[in-house]
Amino acid sequence: MRITRHQWPVLIVSGEFSLPTDEGYRINELVEELEETEECSVIPSFTYEDAMEIIHSRSDIGVVVVDWNLPEEDSYEESTAIDLINYIDHRNNKLPILLLADRLDTEDIPVEVLQKISGYLWKTADTIEFLAGRIVMHLDKYTKTVYPAFFGMLVKYTQEYKYAWHTPGHMGGEGFLRSPAGVIFHKFFGENTLRSDLSISVPELGSLLDHSGVTGDAEKNSAKVFGADMTYYILNGTSNVNQVIWRSQVLPGDIAFVDRNCHKSLNYAMVITGATPIYMIPRRNKRGIIGPVRLSEFSPETIKNKIRNSSLVPDKKKEETPKMSALTNSTYDGVCYNVIQIKKELARSVKNLHFDEAWYAYARFHPMYNNHFGMADDDLNKEHPPVFCSQSTHKLLTAFSQASMLHIKNGSKEKINPDMFNESYMMHGSTSPQYSMIASLDVATKMMNDNGMVMMNDIIVEAIQLRKKMVSILKDLKEKNGQDWFFGMWQPEVVMINGRKENFEDVPAEILAGEQAVWVMSKDNPWHGFLDIEDDYAMLDPIKLTITTPGINDKGEMGDEGIPASLVSDFLIDKGIVCEKTDYYSFLLLNSLGTTRGKQGTLLAELFKFKQLYDRNAPLSEVFPEMVKAWPEHYEGVGIKDHANAIHNYYKEHKILDSMQEAFQVIPDQAIIPADAYHEVVKGNVEYVELDDMMGRIPAVMMVPYPPGIPVMMGGEFMNEKAKPIFEYLKKRQDFENKFPGNESDIHGVERIERKRKKYFKTLCIKK
């Protein structure tokens, strides 16, 4: 299907569509000419306010025709043409605006309007055909600029209808038409999708492996837009970005300074490269929410001491500088680091800095995040080593799944050699790249370059509006019903605005979206629970929404009643609302570019439904019927409130959260590096060991409990007395699953066996 004029509507703003006047007749003639002769579609708007709403909600407008005289025709019009023009210019300054007037001379048009409009149309002086032609000229000119370099060439190529004699075998979709299963596949995805699935044999599209042609142009443009010296498109996810970065810099035996809170792909990068890990430990608050690594962890003295005390670093390497550091930014709970402070410390201590920003690719495009992302410009601290950022463009921007970017900012002295780096890139890249994925990265870049700040401001404001609404709901319920309850938000309760303390919910969302200081964590306003937080060091990302459930307060004190968050997130999943992460008494939602107000409204409605079910202690057979069917002896006749409180009291009695805190503050003794542990797996020198027999053994694989989703043990670490808190925590998790079947959560690296309806944990350990 070709892109046509009809798909880019003309928005005409006028009060004359229904007037029985000559001008009303002519404007309807203009609409008819555009629709029937020029094959355009027209959206009429009778007021400037309605036009603003259309511009806000639609990005497919191809040109806007603004009637300058509308206030004279409609006495109820409160806004002006200048208001509308300024609004359009703010949201999309490339969208053509044509001024339609009949009594205004060009010299009477204000300068601020002349600077923003693309043309001027007389209502009565020119023919209808001429007016329509001028509109279409601007429409066609604008739609050509919408295409970024690679995507534009891809569209051009697919619309040339060439006979392909190269891979892929379906050759533009034709191959699917030979079988009924293929036909339905073709019908579902459509011809454009299949015709654009091309081969590296197409010279017009350049090469991803040597970064030539329009592919290279697209990567260079992304580097400019995202603030990097070099950018690489990677099509099999940010997990692979991490592998490319590490394989390009790290050799076996090199020391790596790694966030214990890192993604498992970084742990696998240590396996692949044979790095020797030294860990930085993130802190947690009393709710169990993961916070930032202490700034002191990055000091040269601390790093040197960690290396000297490592049993894995040989004496001859004790004074070596770590080859790589890896820090998760933002954390899984939306805590963002002041990267300028991190660079200042680590510049003296590591040879390469890596920020894993998988969930944070948007940070450059709003002042909210100034200085808090890896590619941030640091005018005060020019002396830093090369900086690498891995970003999942597909996660919170608009690329296809698995489409990611690797950004590099050269150091002040050490610069990354593109030819040498590309050897690692080619080692991990496919010779059969998916061209639609490349196009999606190209388009994501152009979207952010064209109006990224506007889009980001929209979603930040919308996220804050939801935050405020959650607070207001709880306050309203308490005012009406006394000691009522609702879900909370992890966020400031009181903020400083213009030197005055105000309640968070009383401040307009637009102001909260424009004040970074509101979200920066400090000791003076310890809502976050990190009482030793450093000044101007970490902030909460407002679009990462951590919703809290009753049962524990900010001091870690557990109440008589409580609602484990897993019950709420499981309930929401059944209603089609999928949370990003669930902890013991909180769950995380992401307010991204794809979030709509309808989604927010549905979320609130379902949270109220859960509250109603809980308040009347609805039977579990009504809330979780499948669970009751699977374990009737445990849950038949039990209410959701009773079930929630039973789990809550179990957590409280067995001090599950305290046990988790203790487990994750321990770095076990390291017997061998992660790479050597994996080599034992490859050699088959491993065996499954049940948890009860695991003391004194060395797991060969990492164990990653959810929550919180980070390794509690790495392969090659001893399960000895030092690691006893880890053993005790896993034992409590095992006992909990047997007490409350159907409420299991994932633990990567741990398998379950069942004997007599009871489950036992086991993991691969190195044979004795």
Summary of the structure (lengths in Angstrom):
residues: 768
radius of gyration: 29.6
end to end distance: 63.8
largest distance: 95.7
contacts: 2512
relative contact order: 0.07
helix: 44%
strand: 17%
